[in-house]
């Protein structure tokens, strides 16, 4: 996995920005976690939500269609990583599709579990931690039992929140393609009262 620097105009103030995106190859070893988060050896947390440091607006990097590789003769300002609160504000955007809404909500869950700075923020700020837990409660209601992937996320989120009986009920309904070993591991974690996200 290597990084590609792209340049584009901020969709709000039109200033020239640059942003690093991971560029994967078939040889990259994927690391998967029980909450659905995936990463690669040595990779930092790459958020899909970015912030312009000039106008402070946030937007999805996937929404930028016109971008070019960075050139030395084109001075650009580097994008910022939004604070937790900006994610919650962004979810109030009525233009988000249901898929984008769910993607951002899952990313908020992943931020607390896998981003060192955000995890530290949650540990040291009671209000942020409470808001995050409230968000996870709401996310659990959005995940559909009719979708195998979402059902598994729903079961794992309930385990993470300590709702072991509910998690087991959901696992009993699962009929997806995930290896039986993974489901068995979740059940074992539940039997021990373990709520931690784990590497698959």
N, C-alpha and C positions, 0 to 999 in steps of 0.2 A: 504494500500500500504506500502510495506517495501522495503528496499534496500538489494540487493545481491552484494557482492564483488566478482568479477571474476578475475582470473589471466591468462595471456597469454604472448606470445612472440611478441615483436614489429615486424611487417612484414618487416621492413627495416633494423634494427640494431640488432634484436634478443634479446634485453635486456628484462628481466622479468618485466612485467607491471601489475598493478592492476587498476580496473575500477569499479565504482558503477553503477549498473543497477537497475531500478525500478522493483519490483516484485508485480504484481497486483493480486487481488482476486476478486471474483464475487461480494463481498460486497462493493468494492470501488466505491465511488460516482464520476462519471466523470463530469468534468466541461468543457463545450464546448464554443468556441468563434466563432464569425461570419467569421473570416478569416480561419477557419478550424483547428485552434490550439486546442488541448485537453490537459487537465492536471487533477490533483487530489488534494484534499485539503492538503495543507502543502508541496506539491511537488515543488522542484526546477526545473529549466529548464534543461532537459536532451537532450543534442545535440547528433545527430547520428554521427557527425564528431568529432574525438578526435585527440590529438597531443601527440607525444612521447616527453618527456622533455629531453631525451638524444640526439637523432638525429634531433629533431624538425620536423620530417615528420608528415603529417596528413593523416588520413585514416578513412574509415567508420567502426564503431564498429560492424555493421552487417556483415562485410566481414570477421570477425574473427570467424572461425568455431571451432577451437580447444581451448576451454577455460575450466578452472576448478574453483571450489569454492576456495577462498583464504584460505591458511593454515598459521598458526603462524610460522611454521618452514621454510617458503619460502619467504624470504625478496623480496619485489617487489617495484618498483617505481610507484607512482601514475600518471596516465595520466593527461594531461593538457587540458584545454578548449581553442580551437583556437581563435585568434583574428578575427575580421571581414574580414580583408584582406586575411587571409588564406582560407576562404570560397570561395572568388572570384578566388584565385589562383587554388584551387582544381577543380573548374568548367572547367578549361582548360585541365583537364585530359581526353585524347581521349578514355580511356578505360571505361568511365562511360556509363552505359546503359541509354536510354532515361528516364526510370523510376527513376533511381538514380539521374540523372541531375535535373529532376523536383522536386524530394524530397528535394534535397539540396537547390534549389531555393525557394521553399516554406518555408523551415526552415530559410533561410535568412530573409524572410518577417516576420516570427514569432519572430526571434531574436530581431528585432527592436521594435516589439509591446509588447513582453511579458518578455524579459530578462532585468532586472533592469540595469545591467551594460552596456549592449549594447545600451539600450534606452538612457542612460545618455551620452554615447559616441556619439550617433547621435545628441543629443541636443547641445552638446558642441563642436563638430567638424564639421565645414561647409563642408569640403571635403568629410568626411565620409557620411554625410547626402546626399550630391549630388550624390555620387556613389551609395548609397542605392536606391535613387529615380530612377536613371537611370536603376538600376537592376529591379525594380518593373515595369518600362515601358517595359523592355524586357520580363519579366515574363508574362506580360499580353498578349503579342503576341504569346507565346508558349501554353497558355491554349486553349484547343479546345472547340468549341461550340457544337461539336457532342457528347461530353462526359458530361452527366448531372452534375457530381461533379465538373469537371473543368469549366463548364459553370457558375456554381454558384460562384466558386472562382473568375472567370473572372469578373462577375457582381460586386462582393464585392470589388475586387481590384480597379475597375473603380470608385466605390463610394468612396473608401479610397483616391483615387487620385483626387477626386473632379469632376469626369466626370459623372455627374448625369444622363444626357440624355442617354449616352451610357449604363450606368448601368441599366436603366429602359428598354432599348431595349433588353438587354440580359435577364432580368427577364421575359419579355413577352414570351421568347422562352423556358423557363425552363419547363421541364416535368418530373422531378425526384420525389423522394419519401419524400423530406423534407417537414415537416408540413407547411401548408398554413400560419400559424401564423408567422413563421420565415420570409417568403417572404413578408408578410404584414408589419412586423417590418422594414425590409430593405426599403420598399417603404416609410414608415413613416419617417425614418431617412433622406431619400433623399429629401422629401418634406420640411424638416427643414434645409437642407444644412449641415447635420451632417456627418462628415467623420470618426468618431471614431469607432474603433473595439469594439464590445460589447459582453457581455456574453449572451449566448442563454438560 
